[in-house]
């Protein structure tokens, strides 16, 4: 974010700040990385790299000024804006409705009658242009000033262009379009959050206004918007419509809903002062606050602060830092342990402070990491220790591989579970898995479809992974087996798992047991709490048993990413014919596209009416290319070549 040095100095500090270069160094050591500093006239532009955890409160000049206040322990002077006491109040008919409260926690609308749209005063125009923005008119410049100063996005509509006199926050309907302020015509995907009147969308919520209710030189009456929108929805919408703005950037990183009322108050005061006249009248704010924020408190002990930072701070020193942050706090003493704890009320805008360690970090960076000495700990035993869980998962992994199993890793994120993710990457990945069952079931199904190309007859897979429940997380062992052959019953699949459990029990001397789930489409799965099982096993003495010590060279061969095609062929041959001769013909005429040895899956002997006895051999051939997708026509020609080659042998007949 571009920050004006003069803006910070003149708006927020009476005392002289360090020169720009020194200020950059101070910010780098205590708060943010600085991308660059550039002299612009009598000002300096500082490009501050605001990381996502501080974008909630620091994508603004005020946020940066507050950081400087804390670091330098200087008094800050924040301007107080108020509506002139003699401003006439208006009993307006503006109505505001939020039809999508899950996407819009707060929306404030305010009607102002009798404004004069024109050029901004010099001080406002200079502020906007000092950070590389373009001055448009006094109304728009005021909203941009508040955006960059306070961090609250605002928008203003021409009230006379609204149909029905209403502001409605809703999701777009099928076929709706909007022309944005920069002239781009956008077809809205159904469900896009918009600000609308009784008929049409007026703006893409939190991202870009439209031309329908655009403020221009003829505007006399306006509606001011100050709102808060769901961050993930703004991010997805901005990506979908291909528009990213200063407003959307702030909403994407989440700002407190409490900021909206402050933004509205400042906007009203400045519009009244700069664009108002004797006829200006102000309506009451229509505030729809659907999801009110609770102010958080976090408790941290002095002992924890000193333990984590590796220093010895006094209670007074920590209190001084909290006071510089303007944190409200109280203290409690534990006389038994001779320790004190701080119960800190977190300001609404500090959405990054949620646990004790967050407060420890704040104390540490303001105290100064450069003041923390490098000291090697002298009470830590550095002798190697055997990690029991790591050891036994390795031994169990080896045992299962020896029994013909393959290890799989399935998704930890899923669409159902006990532990919900606050900010999921996708709508169908909004829970942490509470079991390995679903992932292993999907693995069975996928691998069963690809057995032919692998050249095996059944699927044996296992997974060792963490599962998440309300009570906590633990490591689980899941094993799954499926034999797609029609003749194999579910009982046989269950029996296979039971036998594996017995083998593991005999090998390790503790009972491997669990509920075996028989899957509707075939297959059996069992899951075991590995943490509980390993507790019963003896402590290992070394890692020797799980070290990879083989000297055999293993060469990796890549697999094809293209689909495979399976074809069956059966041939009657004289009774004493060697089947190896058949397989040689199949491989020779199949060519390099036959990726596996021909698989003999059926054979029988038959005596014909003429008294001749022949044997039938049925083979499965798997075709695949490493370069392209094969076609049925292409494989059909190869099968025809194979058939002709087989027929050339006396007494051979392709079935």
C-alpha positions as MATLAB code, in Angstrom:
seq = 'XXXXXXXXXXXXXXXXXXXXXXXXXXXXXXXXXXXXXXXXXXXXXXXXXXXXXXXXXXXXXXXXXXXXXXXXXXXXXXXXXXXXXXXXXXXXXXXXXXXXXXXXXXXXXXXXXXXXXXXXXXXXXXXXXXXXXXXXXXXXXXXXXXXXXXXXXXXXXXXXXXXXXXXXXXXXXXXXXXXXXXXXXXXXXXXXXXXXXXXXXXXXXXXXXXXXXXXXXXXXXXXXXXXXXXXXXXXXXXXXXXXXXXXXXXXXXXXXXXXXXXXXXXXXXXXXXXXXXXXXXXXXXXXXXXXXXXXXXXXXXXXXXXXXXXXXXXXXXXXXXXXXXXXXXXXXXXXXXXXXXXXXXXXXXXXXXXXXXXXXXXXXXXXXXXXXXXXXXXXXXXXXXXXXXXXXXXXXXXXXXXXXXXXXXXXXXXXXXXXXXXXXXXXXXXXXXXXXXXXXXXXXXXXXXXXXXXXXXXXXXXXXXXXXXXXXXXXXXXXXXXXXXXXXXXXXXXXXXXXXXXXXXXXXXXXXXXXXXXXXXXXXXXXXXXXXXXXXXXXXXXXXXXXXXXXXXXXXXXXXXXXXXXXXXXXXXXXXXXXXXXXXXXXXXXXXXXXXXXXXXXXXXXXXXXXXXXXXXXXXXXXXXXXXXXXXXXXXXXXXXXXXXXXXXXXXXXX';
ca = [
       0.000    0.000    0.000;
       1.245    3.498   -0.866;
       1.529    5.718    2.203;
       2.181    9.456    2.101;
       4.734   10.576    4.687;
       3.222   14.077    4.805;
      -0.292   12.646    5.221;
       0.850   10.694    8.275;
       2.786   13.633    9.720;
       0.177   16.345    9.195;
      -2.978   14.366    9.918;
      -1.839   12.336   12.915;
       1.234   13.722   14.695;
       1.951   17.091   16.244;
       5.474   15.986   17.173;
       8.026   15.743   14.395;
       8.432   12.217   13.068;
      11.833   10.748   12.175;
      12.901   11.516    8.624;
      11.362    9.210    5.976;
      14.424    6.949    5.667;
      14.660    6.456    9.442;
      10.916    5.882    9.682;
      11.182    3.180    7.020;
      13.922    1.471    9.038;
      11.816    1.627   12.206;
       8.772    0.143   10.479;
      10.913   -2.626    8.978;
      12.302   -3.641   12.371;
       8.980   -3.599   14.199;
       6.083   -4.059   11.797;
       6.263   -4.292    8.002;
       8.621   -4.807    5.126;
       8.985   -1.744    2.914;
       9.042   -2.361   -0.831;
      10.438    1.070   -1.729;
      10.473    4.751   -0.815;
      10.136    7.448   -3.486;
      10.442   11.220   -3.234;
       7.516   13.042   -4.825;
       7.788   16.823   -4.637;
       8.020   17.764   -0.986;
       6.557   14.406    0.050;
       7.762   10.811    0.228;
       5.702    7.830   -0.916;
       6.364    4.689    1.112;
       5.261    1.373   -0.410;
       4.384   -0.746    2.619;
       3.985   -4.520    2.230;
       0.940   -5.285    4.383;
       0.650   -9.021    4.997;
      -2.844  -10.579    5.179;
      -2.845  -10.872    8.974;
      -2.546   -7.078    9.304;
      -4.673   -6.087    6.311;
      -7.690   -5.923    8.650;
      -6.465   -2.704   10.238;
      -3.387   -1.466    8.372;
      -4.544   -0.951    4.785;
      -5.036    2.695    5.707;
      -3.062    5.744    6.764;
      -4.661    5.626   10.192;
      -3.593    2.013   10.656;
       0.011    2.855    9.782;
      -0.107    5.941   12.014;
      -1.292    3.836   14.944;
       1.605    1.436   14.396;
       4.036    4.355   14.417;
       2.404    5.665   17.599;
       3.006    2.362   19.379;
       6.551    1.839   18.123;
       7.730    5.393   18.876;
       5.487    5.874   21.931;
       4.169    9.150   20.531;
       0.818   10.811   21.003;
      -1.474   10.576   18.024;
      -4.071   13.173   17.104;
      -6.991   11.633   15.241;
      -9.392   14.111   13.666;
     -12.902   14.188   15.062;
     -15.577   14.741   12.450;
     -19.085   15.777   13.356;
     -22.159   16.940   11.513;
     -22.776   20.654   12.105;
     -25.322   21.060   14.881;
     -27.434   23.376   12.734;
     -27.733   20.875    9.848;
     -31.438   20.320    9.171;
     -32.584   16.742    9.732;
     -34.649   15.098    7.022;
     -37.480   12.636    7.487;
     -36.663   10.787    4.277;
     -38.470    7.818    2.733;
     -35.335    5.805    1.932;
     -35.707    2.136    2.766;
     -32.843   -0.348    3.087;
     -33.264   -4.126    2.955;
     -30.657   -6.876    3.184;
     -31.972  -10.023    1.512;
     -28.650  -11.883    1.813;
     -27.597  -11.392    5.460;
     -25.117  -14.270    5.253;
     -23.152  -12.271    2.665;
     -23.655   -8.791    4.143;
     -23.219   -8.574    7.938;
     -23.883   -4.823    7.970;
     -25.276   -2.216    5.605;
     -25.783    1.478    6.375;
     -27.554    3.779    3.960;
     -28.134    7.508    4.437;
     -30.081    9.975    2.314;
     -28.680   13.498    1.897;
     -30.719   16.145    0.067;
     -29.286   19.234   -1.576;
     -25.620   18.701   -2.411;
     -23.496   20.508   -4.978;
     -21.199   18.307   -7.025;
     -18.062   20.065   -8.198;
     -14.326   20.251   -7.830;
     -12.766   19.242   -4.527;
     -11.031   21.803   -2.326;
      -7.279   21.992   -2.787;
      -6.425   20.097    0.427;
      -8.631   17.138   -0.534;
      -7.473   17.069   -4.126;
      -3.854   17.172   -2.960;
      -4.424   14.271   -0.545;
      -5.938   12.077   -3.258;
      -3.320   12.907   -5.870;
      -0.405   12.509   -3.434;
      -0.883    8.729   -3.461;
      -1.332    8.430   -7.201;
      -5.136    8.616   -7.348;
      -7.136   10.817   -9.709;
      -9.427   13.531   -8.381;
     -12.933   13.095   -9.864;
     -15.321   15.356   -7.944;
     -15.871   16.391   -4.356;
     -18.319   13.566   -3.537;
     -16.212   10.755   -5.001;
     -12.991   12.251   -3.621;
     -14.463   12.258   -0.114;
     -15.232    8.528   -0.332;
     -11.739    7.818   -1.660;
     -10.160    9.946    1.056;
     -11.990    7.945    3.726;
     -11.016    4.682    2.020;
      -7.298    5.475    2.133;
      -7.352    7.264    5.477;
      -9.706    5.094    7.516;
      -9.727    1.867    5.500;
     -13.529    1.759    5.101;
     -14.820    1.517    1.513;
     -17.812    3.749    0.730;
     -20.050    4.325   -2.258;
     -22.484    7.093   -3.186;
     -25.577    6.763   -5.398;
     -27.569    9.492   -7.114;
     -30.830    9.167   -5.167;
     -32.961   10.597   -7.984;
     -31.884    7.766  -10.288;
     -33.126    5.047   -7.939;
     -36.354    3.344   -8.947;
     -38.709    2.894   -6.020;
     -36.591    4.818   -3.515;
     -35.156    1.629   -2.041;
     -31.715    0.110   -1.576;
     -31.776   -3.689   -1.632;
     -28.769   -5.916   -0.970;
     -29.547   -9.125   -2.817;
     -28.150  -11.790   -5.099;
     -28.435  -11.263   -8.828;
     -31.102  -12.992  -10.865;
     -30.698  -14.951  -14.062;
     -29.855  -12.781  -17.058;
     -29.126   -9.557  -15.151;
     -26.387   -7.264  -16.438;
     -24.612   -4.173  -15.188;
     -22.512   -1.483  -16.849;
     -19.739   -0.479  -14.463;
     -18.462    3.054  -13.915;
     -15.564    2.427  -16.293;
     -17.973    1.386  -19.055;
     -17.584   -2.389  -18.917;
     -20.766   -4.356  -19.596;
     -20.909   -7.435  -17.369;
     -23.346  -10.310  -17.458;
     -23.840  -11.265  -13.838;
     -23.665  -14.883  -12.785;
     -26.823  -15.835  -10.917;
     -26.193  -15.364   -7.202;
     -23.706  -12.485   -7.478;
     -24.195  -10.100   -4.550;
     -25.410   -6.730   -5.816;
     -26.762   -3.453   -4.495;
     -30.026   -2.822   -6.328;
     -33.067   -0.585   -6.455;
     -36.560   -1.960   -7.006;
     -35.669   -2.903  -10.576;
     -31.978   -3.198  -11.476;
     -28.533   -3.767   -9.972;
     -26.775   -0.504   -9.109;
     -23.394   -1.932   -8.077;
     -21.496   -5.183   -7.687;
     -21.378   -5.252   -3.901;
     -18.009   -4.262   -2.471;
     -16.321   -4.211   -5.877;
     -17.591   -1.691   -8.429;
     -20.433    0.758   -8.905;
     -22.630    0.938  -11.971;
     -23.552    3.798  -14.274;
     -27.289    3.690  -13.550;
     -27.064    5.672  -10.297;
     -23.720    7.343  -10.963;
     -23.043   10.687   -9.273;
     -22.424   13.445  -11.832;
     -22.461   17.256  -12.064;
     -26.262   17.284  -12.087;
     -26.643   15.232   -8.916;
     -28.540   17.018   -6.131;
     -29.609   14.228   -3.787;
     -27.514   11.238   -2.782;
     -27.519    7.992   -0.829;
     -24.288    7.204    1.023;
     -23.365    3.539    1.473;
     -21.103    2.185    4.211;
     -21.180   -1.586    4.445;
     -19.416   -4.792    5.315;
     -19.403   -7.896    3.127;
     -18.312  -11.511    3.508;
     -14.609  -11.632    2.496;
     -14.599  -14.975    0.690;
     -17.615  -13.989   -1.403;
     -15.983  -10.706   -2.445;
     -12.793  -12.534   -3.416;
     -14.633  -15.107   -5.537;
     -16.839  -12.475   -7.181;
     -13.844  -10.254   -7.994;
     -12.126  -13.223   -9.637;
     -15.268  -14.166  -11.538;
     -15.951  -10.702  -12.989;
     -12.258   -9.926  -13.461;
     -12.311   -6.716  -11.423;
     -10.134   -5.978   -8.404;
     -10.415   -2.566   -6.772;
      -9.099   -0.820   -3.674;
     -12.477   -1.497   -2.070;
     -12.573   -5.190   -2.927;
      -9.007   -5.627   -1.643;
     -10.030   -4.379    1.789;
     -13.227   -6.416    1.911;
     -11.348   -9.544    0.782;
      -8.980   -9.224    3.735;
     -11.884   -8.654    6.153;
     -12.453   -5.445    8.051;
     -14.504   -4.980   11.185;
     -18.193   -4.180   10.742;
     -17.787   -1.529   13.428;
     -15.802    0.593   10.975;
     -18.861    1.166    8.772;
     -20.586    3.525   11.217;
     -17.409    5.586   11.643;
     -16.971    5.787    7.878;
     -20.578    6.917    7.483;
     -20.188    9.621   10.137;
     -17.027   11.033    8.542;
     -18.525   10.926    5.047;
     -21.664   12.725    6.196;
     -19.646   15.419    7.965;
     -17.317   16.029    5.013;
     -20.084   16.008    2.402;
     -22.054   18.489    4.492;
     -18.976   20.686    4.864;
     -17.610   20.485    1.317;
     -20.631   19.775   -0.891;
     -23.395   21.142    1.294;
     -25.276   24.418    1.098;
     -28.133   26.171    2.843;
     -30.618   23.691    1.368;
     -28.743   20.568    2.498;
     -30.750   18.213    4.704;
     -29.554   14.938    6.217;
     -31.591   11.793    6.734;
     -31.104    9.394    9.608;
     -28.770    6.445    8.877;
     -30.620    3.213    8.033;
     -28.395    0.647    9.736;
     -29.066   -3.047    9.064;
     -26.638   -4.853   11.376;
     -27.486   -8.515   10.854;
     -24.406  -10.085   12.435;
     -23.103   -7.928   15.268;
     -19.510   -8.549   16.270;
     -18.616   -9.584   19.787;
     -15.593   -7.885   21.276;
     -13.007  -10.532   22.107;
     -10.912  -10.872   25.228;
      -7.630  -12.772   25.385;
      -5.816  -13.827   28.544;
      -2.039  -14.104   28.649;
       0.242  -14.517   31.641;
       3.447  -12.616   32.269;
       5.138  -15.983   32.694;
       4.066  -17.067   29.190;
       5.248  -13.809   27.638;
       8.690  -14.183   29.194;
       8.865  -17.911   28.497;
       8.059  -17.587   24.796;
      10.284  -14.552   24.217;
      13.126  -15.851   26.360;
      13.472  -12.619   28.313;
      12.451  -11.236   31.689;
      10.009   -8.356   31.348;
       8.452   -6.723   34.368;
       4.690   -6.367   34.706;
       5.047   -2.603   34.325;
       6.886   -2.993   31.001;
       4.139   -5.187   29.540;
       1.453   -2.820   30.814;
       3.271    0.062   29.147;
       3.222   -1.731   25.786;
      -0.473   -2.590   26.113;
      -1.205    1.046   26.990;
       0.661    2.237   23.905;
      -1.628   -0.022   21.853;
      -4.656    1.536   23.593;
      -5.633   -1.952   24.782;
      -8.060   -2.061   27.668;
      -6.942   -4.707   30.149;
      -7.250   -5.935   33.687;
      -4.903   -8.119   35.715;
      -5.361  -11.132   37.938;
      -2.802  -12.498   40.360;
      -2.134  -16.116   41.224;
      -0.466  -15.861   44.608;
       0.188  -19.603   44.767;
       2.265  -19.509   41.590;
       3.367  -15.905   42.174;
       2.319  -14.907   38.664;
       0.102  -12.296   37.031;
      -2.163  -12.607   34.001;
      -3.511   -9.907   31.707;
      -7.099  -10.057   30.472;
      -6.974   -7.925   27.337;
     -10.009   -6.548   25.514;
      -9.149   -6.657   21.833;
     -10.103   -3.613   19.713;
     -12.651   -4.467   17.032;
     -10.252   -3.700   14.195;
      -7.556   -6.092   15.457;
      -8.995   -9.250   13.948;
      -5.518  -10.798   14.028;
      -5.425  -11.004   17.831;
      -7.275  -14.113   18.975;
      -4.960  -16.208   21.175;
      -2.354  -15.596   23.869;
       0.528  -16.132   21.440;
      -0.747  -13.227   19.329;
      -0.318  -10.892   22.288;
       3.116  -12.336   23.026;
       4.125  -11.453   19.460;
       2.840   -7.899   19.873;
       4.869   -7.449   23.052;
       7.949   -8.950   21.404;
       7.953   -6.809   18.276;
       7.358   -3.563   20.167;
       9.993   -4.436   22.765;
      12.239   -5.091   19.769;
      13.543   -8.441   18.602;
      16.961   -6.816   18.303;
      16.949   -6.466   22.094;
      16.453  -10.191   22.649;
      19.858  -11.811   23.142;
      20.874  -15.021   21.399;
      21.258  -17.514   24.242;
      21.591  -21.252   23.854;
      19.286  -23.079   26.258;
      21.224  -24.989   28.901;
      18.456  -27.125   30.338;
      17.435  -28.992   27.202;
      18.509  -32.576   26.643;
      19.792  -32.787   23.078;
      20.329  -36.550   23.165;
      18.295  -38.255   20.429;
      14.936  -39.665   21.403;
      12.960  -42.258   19.542;
       9.556  -40.990   18.430;
       7.317  -43.918   19.263;
       4.527  -42.949   16.858;
       6.951  -42.368   13.986;
       8.728  -45.652   14.677;
       5.656  -47.871   14.805;
       3.910  -46.234   11.865;
       7.045  -47.080    9.894;
       7.067  -50.690   11.089;
       3.337  -51.130   10.427;
       3.731  -49.534    7.003;
       6.468  -52.031    6.105;
       4.413  -54.965    7.402;
       1.407  -54.031    5.265;
       3.526  -53.514    2.152;
       5.000  -56.990    2.733;
       1.422  -58.326    2.705;
       0.767  -56.796   -0.714;
      -0.807  -53.489    0.322;
      -0.155  -50.141   -1.345;
      -0.152  -46.897    0.651;
      -2.488  -44.083   -0.387;
      -2.945  -40.512    0.821;
      -6.463  -39.114    0.619;
      -7.813  -35.611    1.199;
      -7.902  -34.246    4.738;
     -10.551  -31.714    3.654;
     -14.017  -33.083    2.966;
     -17.644  -31.990    2.723;
     -18.746  -33.392    6.065;
     -17.247  -33.966    9.473;
     -17.220  -32.715   13.050;
     -14.704  -29.872   12.702;
     -15.727  -27.104   10.285;
     -13.124  -24.904    8.576;
     -13.556  -21.162    9.066;
     -12.197  -20.235    5.617;
     -12.497  -23.286    3.342;
     -10.651  -23.426    0.030;
     -13.755  -24.794   -1.685;
     -17.430  -25.247   -0.831;
     -17.063  -29.044   -0.856;
     -13.919  -28.949    1.316;
     -15.337  -27.149    4.350;
     -14.724  -29.815    7.015;
     -11.746  -31.735    8.373;
     -12.225  -35.465    7.983;
     -13.367  -37.355   11.071;
     -12.625  -40.760    9.512;
     -10.477  -42.353    6.803;
     -13.461  -44.390    5.594;
     -14.673  -42.025    2.864;
     -11.260  -41.470    1.321;
     -10.384  -45.170    1.319;
     -13.761  -46.073   -0.200;
     -13.126  -43.629   -3.047;
      -9.622  -45.064   -3.478;
     -11.035  -48.585   -3.789;
     -13.488  -47.487   -6.454;
     -10.883  -45.567   -8.458;
      -8.247  -48.282   -8.343;
     -10.722  -51.057   -9.126;
     -11.339  -49.354  -12.472;
      -7.618  -49.377  -13.247;
      -6.629  -52.892  -12.215;
      -6.135  -53.972  -15.803;
      -3.402  -51.452  -16.532;
      -1.670  -52.205  -13.228;
      -1.838  -55.935  -13.876;
      -3.254  -57.086  -10.556;
      -6.534  -58.744   -9.659;
      -7.549  -56.894   -6.498;
      -7.090  -53.654   -4.570;
      -5.286  -53.690   -1.219;
      -4.665  -50.182    0.112;
      -3.945  -48.609    3.470;
      -3.589  -45.105    4.854;
      -2.000  -43.730    7.995;
      -3.354  -40.250    8.610;
      -4.759  -37.786   11.097;
      -8.509  -37.513   11.678;
     -10.239  -34.660   13.470;
     -13.070  -34.834   16.002;
     -14.577  -32.351   18.434;
     -12.693  -34.090   21.231;
      -9.383  -33.656   19.416;
      -7.302  -35.234   16.681;
      -5.540  -38.585   16.469;
      -3.652  -40.779   14.023;
      -5.683  -43.533   12.387;
      -4.771  -46.629   10.412;
      -7.210  -47.543    7.670;
      -7.058  -50.713    5.551;
      -9.256  -51.526    2.587;
      -9.639  -54.489    0.235;
     -11.713  -55.090   -2.864;
     -11.764  -57.845   -5.453;
     -13.949  -56.804   -8.398;
     -14.347  -60.359   -9.678;
     -17.994  -61.331   -9.794;
     -17.404  -64.660   -8.050;
     -15.854  -63.016   -4.984;
     -18.445  -62.453   -2.247;
     -18.480  -59.653    0.299;
     -17.866  -62.269    2.954;
     -14.559  -63.130    1.282;
     -13.514  -59.469    1.263;
     -14.348  -59.129    4.937;
     -12.492  -62.359    5.640;
      -9.387  -60.947    3.929;
      -9.370  -57.923    6.267;
      -9.902  -60.195    9.278;
      -6.885  -62.273    8.244;
      -4.724  -59.143    7.900;
      -5.762  -58.012   11.383;
      -4.759  -61.426   12.726;
      -1.378  -61.269   10.959;
      -0.682  -57.837   12.484;
      -1.840  -59.022   15.912;
       0.523  -62.007   15.782;
       3.402  -59.845   14.536;
       3.137  -57.043   17.101;
       1.700  -58.857   20.105;
      -1.230  -56.480   20.623;
      -4.730  -56.866   19.279;
      -5.428  -55.083   15.998;
      -9.201  -54.800   15.894;
     -11.857  -52.496   14.544;
     -15.311  -52.421   13.031;
     -15.113  -53.738    9.465;
     -17.392  -51.801    7.125;
     -18.668  -53.662    4.073;
     -19.232  -51.213    1.227;
     -22.430  -51.353   -0.894;
     -20.543  -51.545   -4.216;
     -18.030  -54.066   -2.958;
     -15.039  -53.883   -0.686;
     -14.328  -53.879    3.025;
     -12.688  -51.178    5.148;
     -11.456  -51.130    8.735;
     -10.136  -48.196   10.769;
      -8.082  -48.326   13.961;
      -7.085  -45.568   16.384;
      -3.329  -45.873   15.987;
      -2.487  -43.550   18.883;
      -4.306  -45.807   21.345;
      -2.842  -48.986   19.855;
       0.752  -47.733   19.874;
       0.468  -46.794   23.559;
       0.262  -50.544   24.286;
       3.471  -51.330   22.386;
       6.917  -51.342   24.030;
       9.265  -48.385   23.742;
      11.569  -48.804   20.715;
      15.330  -48.772   21.258;
      16.428  -47.490   17.818;
      15.245  -46.781   14.295;
      17.259  -49.671   12.839;
      14.194  -51.724   11.976;
      12.689  -49.017    9.761;
      15.857  -47.725    8.098;
      16.053  -48.271    4.342;
      19.337  -50.137    3.879;
      18.936  -52.000    0.582;
      21.713  -51.566   -1.974;
      19.488  -52.601   -4.862;
      19.200  -49.873   -7.475;
      15.588  -48.932   -8.134;
      14.768  -47.288  -11.436;
      11.658  -45.160  -11.689;
       9.465  -45.579  -14.744;
       6.827  -42.954  -15.394;
       3.240  -43.978  -15.993;
       1.066  -42.780  -18.833;
      -1.461  -40.034  -18.234;
      -3.577  -41.188  -21.184;
      -6.537  -43.613  -20.980;
      -6.011  -47.320  -21.509;
      -8.163  -49.678  -23.599;
      -8.829  -53.318  -22.718;
      -9.647  -55.978  -25.303;
     -10.299  -59.700  -24.817;
      -9.457  -62.390  -27.346;
     -10.025  -66.154  -27.165;
      -8.658  -68.840  -29.454;
      -9.198  -72.579  -29.852;
      -5.947  -74.456  -30.447;
      -5.084  -78.155  -30.777;
      -5.009  -79.834  -27.384;
      -1.236  -80.102  -26.989;
      -0.406  -76.572  -28.159;
       1.941  -74.672  -25.842;
       0.210  -71.505  -24.579;
       3.524  -69.616  -24.616;
       3.324  -69.747  -28.429;
      -0.046  -67.973  -28.297;
       1.316  -65.286  -25.975;
       4.319  -64.712  -28.232;
       2.001  -64.041  -31.200;
      -0.149  -61.689  -29.104;
       2.848  -59.626  -27.979;
       4.554  -59.550  -31.356;
       1.475  -58.382  -33.262;
       0.161  -56.145  -30.495;
       3.285  -54.048  -30.719;
       4.557  -51.467  -28.240;
       1.041  -50.339  -27.352;
       0.486  -53.561  -25.369;
       1.704  -52.317  -21.995;
       1.331  -55.508  -19.946;
       1.917  -59.195  -20.412;
      -1.192  -60.831  -21.916;
      -3.322  -61.992  -18.986;
      -4.794  -65.492  -19.265;
      -8.155  -65.307  -17.521;
     -10.010  -68.383  -18.801;
      -9.233  -71.796  -20.285;
     -11.188  -74.971  -20.972;
     -11.053  -78.068  -23.197;
     -13.816  -79.077  -25.610;
     -14.372  -82.115  -27.838;
     -16.123  -81.216  -31.082;
     -18.610  -83.326  -33.090;
     -15.831  -84.532  -35.388;
     -14.041  -86.028  -32.389;
     -11.317  -83.380  -32.385;
     -10.355  -82.035  -28.946;
      -9.227  -78.434  -28.617;
      -8.308  -76.115  -25.766;
      -9.597  -72.554  -25.481;
      -7.332  -69.823  -24.109;
      -8.840  -66.398  -23.354;
      -6.501  -63.439  -22.871;
      -6.913  -59.854  -21.734;
      -4.814  -57.283  -23.605;
      -4.209  -53.754  -22.262;
      -3.311  -50.998  -24.745;
      -1.973  -47.580  -23.757;
       0.227  -44.849  -25.190;
       2.574  -42.456  -23.385;
       2.059  -39.825  -26.087;
      -1.628  -39.680  -27.009;
      -5.147  -40.982  -26.502;
      -5.798  -44.182  -28.432;
      -8.949  -44.650  -30.520;
     -11.219  -47.672  -30.840;
     -10.563  -47.714  -34.583;
      -6.814  -47.872  -34.015;
      -7.080  -50.729  -31.529;
      -9.589  -52.504  -33.760;
      -6.994  -52.672  -36.535;
      -4.400  -54.101  -34.146;
      -6.857  -56.759  -32.939;
      -7.595  -57.654  -36.562;
      -3.844  -58.088  -37.197;
      -3.583  -60.343  -34.144;
      -6.576  -62.387  -35.288;
      -5.070  -62.908  -38.756;
      -1.750  -63.985  -37.213;
      -3.493  -66.535  -34.987;
      -5.520  -67.951  -37.900;
      -2.335  -68.636  -39.864;
      -1.598  -71.539  -37.544;
      -3.164  -74.835  -38.582;
      -6.118  -75.808  -36.460;
      -6.302  -72.490  -34.641;
      -9.642  -70.712  -34.492;
     -10.340  -67.307  -32.976;
     -13.617  -67.459  -31.091;
];
